[in-house]
């Protein structure tokens, strides 16, 4: 994934095949045998040296216990800092879902109440903690932190209880309302 000799390394993005294999706990040779392909071919797919067709990628991912699914693309708009705030704020065009373990994890997050409080760990499985984290995310969060910690359904569940300053609240309310009233795909 990275070259230890390079000082500014960045992990390379994983392919869906590699993600499925790692999440299932399978080795390359094991997954290749289950999927009816060779280990060198699977390795080439994972490294982006060869591109499998959609049917082949789907077969390999399915054998690993996963599905390939379509998800709506989320775009973010950064709004200028409102009066009284030192930072711009970011709002998505739609809400998304996180996997259950991720949306209920314990996270290290800046102090949410006041500077004299030493609390840095917040348990997102506890509604009160999640509410405070979400309020700060909507007010100060950037695209990365929003994607990492915010779950759309849990936000909707908390929405009427949340204290989010204007104009952030108005912008987020439009996204929440659009999600609540969106047609259900069949």
N, C-alpha and C positions, 0 to 999 in steps of 0.2 A: 504494500500500500504506500510506503514511503521509502525514500533513500536516507538512511541514517547519516550519510556523509554530507547531506545538504542541510544547512542551518535553518533555512526558512521553508521547511517542507509543509505541504498541505496534503491531507489525505485525498486520494482520488475518489471521485464519486463511484459508488458501487453499482453494478448492473442489477436489474431485478432478479436475474438468475443467481447472482452471488448473494444478494440479500436473502432470497428464499432458502438457499443452501445453508447459510450461516444461521438463520433463524431456526431451521429444522435440526441443526446440530450434525448435519451430514458432511462427510468429506467429499472431495471432488470425485474420487474413484467410486465411492459408494453411490452418489447421486447419478453419476454417469451410467453405472450398471443398471440402476433402477429405471432410468429414462431411456435405455436402449441406445446410448451413444458412447463414445470413448472419452476417457479422462482428458487426453490432449485437446479434443474438440471442446469439451466443457470448459477447460481452462482458457481456450482461445475466446469463447463466448464471454467469459467473465472479465477478461482483460481487454475486450473490445477489439481483438484482432480479427475476429470473424463475427458476422451478424446472423443470428438465426432468424428464420421467418417467424411470424407471429405464432403459427401453429406449433412449431418446434419449441419456441420459448414457453408457450402455454403448457405444453406437455411436460417439459422439464420442471417448471414451477409447480404444476399440479402434483407431480410425483413427490416433490418436496413437502407437499401438504399446504400449498398456498394457491391463490387465484390471482390472475391478473385482472384488475378492475379499472374502469374509467372513473376518474374523479374530476370534478370541476376545477378549473384553474382559478386560483385566488390571486387577485391583483390588489396592490396596496397603493393608497394615495397619501402622501405626506402633506399635511396642512401647516401653514405658517404658525409660529407661536402666537397664541392669543394674548391679549393684554393681561398682565399679571403673571404670566408663565415664562419660564426661561427656555423652554424647549418647544419645538414643533410637535405635533402629534400625528399618528399614523392610523388610518382606518382602511379596512379591507372592503372589497366590493361584495363579499359574501362570507358566510361563516363556514367552518369546517369542523370535522370531528377528529379527536385524537383516539388512539387505542386506549383501552381501559387502564392498563397499568400506568401509562404516561400521564393521563389526566388526573390520577389520584395519588401521584407520588409526593414525596417530601422534597422540597426544593430549598436551596439557599438563595435568599432574595434580600435586597436591601431593607432596612428598617421601614416598616409601613406605618407606624403610628407617630413616633416622634424621635428626635435625635438622642434622647436620654434612655431609650429602650434598647436593650441588648439582644432582642429577638431577631435572629437572622434565618431561622429554619421555619418553614411554613408547610403544613401538612394539607395538601389539596384534597384529601379525603374528608377533611373537617370543613363543613360548610362555612363557618365563620372565617377560617383562614383563607379559604378559596375566594370568598367575597372580597376580603381586603386585597389579596393579590390581584384579582381581576379588576378592581377599581383602579389600582395603580397601573396595571397594564394598559387599560383603556386611556388613561390620562398621560402616561409617560412612555409606554412601551413602543419599541421599534418593531419592524417586521419580524426580525429574528426571534425576539422574546415572545411576541404574540403567537407566532407559529409553534413555538416550543411549549408554551404553558396553557394556552387558551383553548377550551373546547366549546364549540358553538352551542350544543344542547345544554351544557351546564351554565353557560352565560345566560341563555334564555331563561332557564330556571331561576336564576338569581336577579334577573334584570330589574324587576319592580322594587327590589330591596336595595339596589346599588345606589351609591352616592357618587356621581360622576359630574364634575363641573361642566358648565357650558363653555365653549360650544362643542366640546367632545361628546357630551350626552346626545345632542341633536344629531350629530353625524352617525354615531353608533346606533341610535334609535332607528334610523332609516334602514340600517343593515339588519337589525334584529327584526323589525316589522316585515321587511321583505322576506326574511327566512320563515317567519311564522306563517305568513300568508302565501308562500310559494306553492304552486301546484305540486301534488305528489306524483312522481313519475310512475308509470305503469309498465 
